[in-house]
Amino acid sequence: MLIGAVIAICIVLLVLAFLAPRLSSGPQRGVNKGFGLGSRGASKAPGPLGRWFSKPFRSSQKAANRSASAGRSGRSKMPL
């Protein structure tokens, strides 16, 4: 379920960044804040559990950022 939500967020950011590159930075910041909050909360676990629990949030944040970046770069390569 969580994987599906991350995939949906990535697709929405990709499409939004392709259609409206300037307007997509706000939603991208919101997604980053959400994943960052989850990562910070999970990293409070003791020992190596903190690193393990926060890793899914960090990798999801990276995926969302890569998706938005790909949308913007795809838009910039368009002939129009």
C-alpha positions as CSV (number, residue, x, y, z in Angstrom):
1,M,0.0,0.0,0.0
2,L,2.8,2.4,0.9
3,I,4.7,1.5,-2.2
4,G,1.6,2.3,-4.3
5,A,1.3,5.7,-2.6
6,V,4.9,6.6,-3.3
7,I,4.5,5.5,-7.0
8,A,1.3,7.6,-7.3
9,I,3.1,10.6,-5.8
10,C,6.0,10.2,-8.2
11,I,3.6,10.0,-11.2
12,V,1.7,13.1,-10.1
13,L,4.9,15.0,-9.6
14,L,6.2,13.9,-13.0
15,V,3.0,15.0,-14.8
16,L,2.8,18.2,-12.9
17,A,6.4,19.1,-13.5
18,F,5.9,18.3,-17.2
19,L,2.8,20.4,-17.6
20,A,3.7,23.3,-15.3
21,P,7.4,23.3,-14.3
22,R,7.2,26.4,-12.2
23,L,4.1,25.5,-10.3
24,S,5.4,22.0,-9.5
25,S,8.0,23.2,-7.0
26,G,5.5,23.9,-4.3
27,P,4.0,20.4,-4.3
28,Q,7.5,19.0,-4.5
29,R,8.5,20.9,-1.3
30,G,5.4,19.6,0.4
31,V,6.3,16.0,-0.4
32,N,9.8,16.6,0.7
33,K,8.6,18.0,4.0
34,G,6.3,15.0,4.6
35,F,9.0,12.4,3.8
36,G,11.6,14.4,5.8
37,L,9.2,14.5,8.8
38,G,8.8,10.7,8.6
39,S,12.5,10.2,8.2
40,R,13.3,12.4,11.2
41,G,10.7,10.6,13.3
42,A,11.9,7.2,12.4
43,S,15.6,8.0,13.0
44,K,14.8,8.6,16.7
45,A,14.8,4.8,17.2
46,P,17.8,3.5,19.1
47,G,20.9,2.2,17.4
48,P,20.9,0.8,13.9
49,L,17.1,0.6,14.0
50,G,17.0,4.4,13.4
51,R,18.9,4.1,10.2
52,W,16.9,1.2,9.0
53,F,13.5,2.8,9.8
54,S,14.4,6.1,8.1
55,K,15.8,4.6,4.9
56,P,12.4,4.0,3.2
57,F,11.5,7.7,3.7
58,R,14.9,8.9,2.4
59,S,14.7,6.7,-0.7
60,S,11.1,7.7,-1.4
61,Q,12.1,11.4,-1.1
62,K,14.9,10.7,-3.6
63,A,12.5,9.0,-6.0
64,A,10.0,11.9,-5.8
65,N,12.8,14.4,-6.5
66,R,14.1,12.4,-9.4
67,S,10.6,12.1,-10.8
68,A,10.0,15.9,-10.7
69,S,13.4,16.6,-12.1
70,A,12.7,14.2,-15.0
71,G,9.4,16.0,-15.8
72,R,11.1,19.4,-15.9
73,S,14.0,18.2,-18.0
74,G,11.5,16.4,-20.4
75,R,9.6,19.7,-20.7
76,S,12.7,21.6,-21.5
77,K,13.6,19.2,-24.3
78,M,10.2,19.8,-26.0
79,P,10.5,21.7,-29.4
80,L,7.7,24.1,-28.4
